[in-house]
Amino acid sequence: MTSPTGIQIHLRRGEVTAQIAQVGASLRHLTVGGVDVVPPYPADVPTPGASGVVLAPWPNRIRDGVWHDGDQTRQLAITEPKFHNASHGLLRFTTYEIASQVEDAVTLAATIVPQTGYPYLVETTVRYALTDAGIDVTHILTNRSTTSAPVALGIHPYLTIGDADPRMLVLRLPAETYFETDERMLPIGESPVSAGTDLREGRRLGEVQLDTGYANLHRDADGFVRTTLTAPDGRRVTLQQGAGFNYVQAYTSTSYPGHELVVAVEPMTAPADAFNSGRGLRHLGRDESWSLEWGIRYTR
């Protein structure tokens, strides 16, 4: 391994290119027609801000790393010391195996093994496949434990339109409700979106500061939820999330290396602290699999 993010996998299909990092199976860079759609970062630094990383078997946070598994109390490692939470699952820093690869697609695989706070064996794969205007992503989780295993999934891609002023990009997210959080960024309630959180009609990135989870998402006729980022000239990046992805986190950052302002749009099957609330949590039976899809499109 010559990079802190492992082997770099480069995909190409026509004018679409992608770079996938082996560590975290992360979508590290995506371009369409030479325009950055997923912003890159320097080759010699670890993944900043969980950029593009697969989050399993839970996304976001678990309060104090403690959860109740039937009559058992489980204690996960504290991976967010600042807020004393277990954050972003167990595969964030895992070196995935490259299961198969062609010019425009790659499948990576990693197994969640039984460990402190999570005594389950879950196989995971993620397939990145370029399209003529972006990328499609398919995840499969399979429980190889002898009993049912609780699982949730999230992804942490950042979006941009690389040659546009990021402050002028308009974020539209079709959600009816958002999660109120405490000082540790953990949910304490759910409310209808209002002036500071309502993105249904779109808000410029330069006007908002977001680290907000959303629920009650509107799906289009084909079953996908679509969040868009639009430049003043009409060019648009769309993140679409399929069945099972019933939540999304929006997070703006001014500290992403080499970029003034970017936004993460994170599809999630469960919100923060789902191992305690049970909301969105899936219990996979022995040898049961769960397939989930999302993708990114760029239109001009």
Secondary structure, DSSP 8 states (H G I E B T S, - for coil): --STT-SEEEEEETTEEEEEETBTTEEEEEEETTEEEE----TTS--GGGTT-EE-S--SEEETTEEEETTEEEE----BTTTTEEES-S-TT-B-EEEEEETTEEEEEEEE--BTTB---EEEEEEEEE-SSEEEEEEEEEE-SSS-EEE--EE--EE--TTS-GGG-EEE--EEEEEEE-TTS-EEEEEE--TTT--SS-EEGGG---EEEEEEE---TTS-EEEEEE-TTS-EEEEEE-TT--EEEEEEES-STT-S-EEEEEEESS-TTHHHH-TT-EEE-TT-EEEEEEEEEEE-
